[in-house]
Amino acid sequence: MATKEKQYTEFTLKKNTDTTSYLEIVQRMNEKYPASAEVMGLLLLDWPDAEIALVKLTVLLTEGLEANGVPIVHDIIKNALDNYSLSLTESQQKKYSDPARLGYFLESLIADTSKLSGLVITNVKGEDWKLLSGETLCDWLRVKASLPYDANKVKLEQKENDEKNRKALYDFLTNERMKIVLQRVGYEKQVVCGGMSSVL
């Protein structure tokens, strides 16, 4: 099963960047993508802890960071939900295992987010925010961003050591319960390195 992948270009930080809560972001996404709302319900029924990854991702990126006029966090979550939906059944109408579906969802979140590992946002004082700097964009915007937000420069530099970045995102987005489940069935490496399609 091939994952749907997205390339991000034309980055902007919205003039009035909204650092609202995860629930408000999900509500806007549900209105925009009703089919994804149903899939998210199934995901959270299967794996309530998956919501932790979604909350962390929305704080990490916020809704204000856009590519091609669309909030990147919406794209990443929608793509992960689309891939999760694909993992609900296989061609013979046999259901994939619960850990495999969780792994496929997390792999998609990590793969799309890691494409941004070279993203740099710079305020007018020359202070940078980077995806894996240890500070969420939400926190950086509140403390260091120049106002208006569109005065901050956004660029994507060449990324380095993709596996290291993917592992850092895996550690950030997951909790111990998710890690234990994936380790127990031997899927952790595939989630981090991008090999879940070989499992499914």
C-alpha positions as CSV (number, residue, x, y, z in Angstrom):
1,M,0.0,0.0,0.0
2,A,1.6,3.3,-1.1
3,T,1.3,6.3,1.1
4,K,0.1,9.6,-0.4
5,E,2.9,12.2,-0.2
6,K,2.8,15.9,-0.4
7,Q,5.5,18.4,-1.4
8,Y,5.4,21.8,0.3
9,T,6.4,25.1,-1.4
10,E,5.5,28.8,-1.2
11,F,5.6,29.1,2.6
12,T,4.0,31.9,4.5
13,L,3.2,32.8,8.0
14,K,-0.3,34.2,8.1
15,K,-0.5,37.9,9.0
16,N,-2.8,37.2,11.9
17,T,-1.5,33.8,12.9
18,D,-3.9,31.9,15.1
19,T,-2.3,29.9,17.9
20,T,-5.7,28.5,18.9
21,S,-6.4,25.2,20.6
22,Y,-6.2,21.8,19.0
23,L,-10.0,21.4,19.4
24,E,-10.7,24.6,17.4
25,I,-8.2,23.5,14.7
26,V,-10.0,20.1,14.5
27,Q,-13.4,21.7,14.3
28,R,-12.3,23.8,11.3
29,M,-10.8,20.7,9.7
30,N,-13.9,18.7,10.2
31,E,-16.0,21.5,8.6
32,K,-13.6,21.6,5.6
33,Y,-13.0,17.8,5.3
34,P,-16.1,15.9,6.6
35,A,-14.8,12.5,5.4
36,S,-11.7,13.0,7.5
37,A,-13.8,13.8,10.5
38,E,-15.3,10.3,10.3
39,V,-11.9,8.7,9.9
40,M,-10.6,10.6,12.9
41,G,-13.4,9.3,15.0
42,L,-12.4,5.7,14.0
43,L,-8.8,6.4,14.8
44,L,-9.5,7.8,18.2
45,L,-11.8,4.9,19.0
46,D,-9.1,2.5,18.0
47,W,-6.2,4.5,19.5
48,P,-7.3,7.3,22.0
49,D,-3.6,8.1,22.5
50,A,-3.3,9.1,18.8
51,E,-4.9,12.3,19.9
52,I,-1.7,13.1,21.9
53,A,0.2,13.1,18.6
54,L,-2.4,15.4,17.0
55,V,-2.3,17.9,19.9
56,K,1.5,18.0,19.8
57,L,1.6,18.5,16.1
58,T,-0.9,21.4,16.2
59,V,1.2,23.1,18.9
60,L,4.5,22.3,17.0
61,L,3.3,23.9,13.7
62,T,0.1,26.0,14.5
63,E,-2.4,26.9,11.8
64,G,-0.6,30.0,10.8
65,L,2.2,28.3,8.9
66,E,1.0,27.8,5.4
67,A,2.2,26.2,2.1
68,N,0.5,27.2,-1.1
69,G,-2.2,29.0,0.9
70,V,-3.2,26.0,3.1
71,P,-2.3,25.5,6.7
72,I,0.4,22.8,6.7
73,V,-0.9,21.2,9.8
74,H,-4.3,20.6,8.1
75,D,-2.5,18.9,5.1
76,I,-0.4,16.7,7.4
77,I,-3.3,15.6,9.5
78,K,-5.6,15.0,6.5
79,N,-2.9,13.0,4.7
80,A,-2.3,10.9,7.8
81,L,-6.1,10.3,8.2
82,D,-6.4,9.4,4.5
83,N,-3.6,6.9,4.9
84,Y,-5.2,5.5,8.1
85,S,-8.4,5.1,6.1
86,L,-6.5,3.1,3.5
87,S,-5.2,0.8,6.3
88,L,-8.7,0.0,7.6
89,T,-9.2,-2.7,5.0
90,E,-7.0,-4.5,2.4
91,S,-8.0,-5.8,-1.0
92,Q,-9.4,-9.0,0.4
93,Q,-11.6,-7.0,2.8
94,K,-9.5,-8.3,5.7
95,K,-8.8,-5.8,8.5
96,Y,-5.2,-4.9,9.2
97,S,-4.1,-5.3,12.8
98,D,-4.6,-2.4,15.2
99,P,-0.8,-1.8,15.7
100,A,-0.3,-1.8,12.0
101,R,-2.9,0.8,11.5
102,L,-1.5,3.0,14.3
103,G,2.0,2.5,12.7
104,Y,0.7,3.6,9.3
105,F,-0.9,6.7,10.8
106,L,2.2,7.7,12.7
107,E,4.5,7.0,9.8
108,S,2.4,9.4,7.7
109,L,2.5,12.1,10.3
110,I,6.2,11.8,10.7
111,A,7.0,11.5,7.0
112,D,5.1,14.7,6.1
113,T,6.4,16.6,9.1
114,S,10.0,15.6,8.5
115,K,9.8,17.2,5.1
116,L,9.8,20.5,7.0
117,S,12.9,19.7,9.0
118,G,14.8,22.3,7.1
119,L,12.2,24.9,7.7
120,V,13.5,28.2,9.1
121,I,11.4,31.1,10.2
122,T,13.4,34.3,11.0
123,N,12.2,37.4,12.7
124,V,13.4,40.9,11.9
125,K,16.0,40.7,14.7
126,G,17.6,37.6,13.0
127,E,16.3,35.1,15.6
128,D,15.4,31.7,14.0
129,W,12.8,29.1,14.7
130,K,13.5,25.6,13.3
131,L,11.2,22.6,13.4
132,L,13.5,20.5,15.6
133,S,14.9,23.2,17.8
134,G,13.1,22.0,20.9
135,E,10.7,25.0,20.9
136,T,7.2,24.8,19.3
137,L,6.2,27.3,16.7
138,C,3.3,28.2,19.0
139,D,5.8,29.2,21.8
140,W,8.2,31.0,19.4
141,L,5.3,33.1,18.0
142,R,4.3,34.2,21.4
143,V,7.7,35.3,22.5
144,K,10.0,36.0,19.6
145,A,8.0,36.5,16.4
146,S,8.0,39.9,14.7
147,L,4.7,41.6,14.3
148,P,2.9,41.5,12.0
149,Y,3.6,37.8,11.5
150,D,4.1,38.1,7.8
151,A,7.2,40.2,8.5
152,N,9.0,37.0,9.5
153,K,10.8,35.3,6.7
154,V,10.0,31.6,6.0
155,K,12.3,29.4,4.0
156,L,13.0,25.7,3.5
157,E,16.7,24.9,3.7
158,Q,18.1,21.5,2.7
159,K,17.4,19.0,5.4
160,E,20.1,16.9,7.0
161,N,20.1,13.3,8.4
162,D,16.4,12.5,7.7
163,E,16.4,9.4,9.9
164,K,17.7,11.4,12.9
165,N,14.9,14.0,12.3
166,R,12.3,11.3,11.9
167,K,13.4,9.7,15.2
168,A,13.2,13.1,16.9
169,L,9.6,13.6,15.6
170,Y,8.6,10.1,16.6
171,D,9.9,10.8,20.2
172,F,8.1,14.1,20.3
173,L,4.7,13.0,18.8
174,T,4.3,9.6,20.6
175,N,4.0,8.6,24.2
176,E,5.2,5.5,26.0
177,R,2.1,3.4,25.4
178,M,2.3,3.9,21.7
179,K,6.0,3.1,21.7
180,I,5.5,-0.1,23.7
181,V,2.8,-1.3,21.3
182,L,4.9,-0.6,18.2
183,Q,8.0,-2.2,19.8
184,R,6.1,-5.3,20.9
185,V,5.0,-6.1,17.4
186,G,8.3,-4.9,15.8
187,Y,6.9,-1.9,13.9
188,E,8.8,0.9,15.6
189,K,11.7,0.9,13.1
190,Q,9.4,0.9,10.1
191,V,7.4,3.9,11.6
192,V,10.6,5.8,12.2
193,C,12.4,4.9,8.9
194,G,9.4,4.8,6.7
195,G,8.8,1.1,6.0
196,M,5.2,0.5,7.2
197,S,4.1,-0.2,3.6
198,S,6.2,-3.4,3.7
199,V,4.3,-4.6,6.8
200,L,0.9,-3.9,5.3
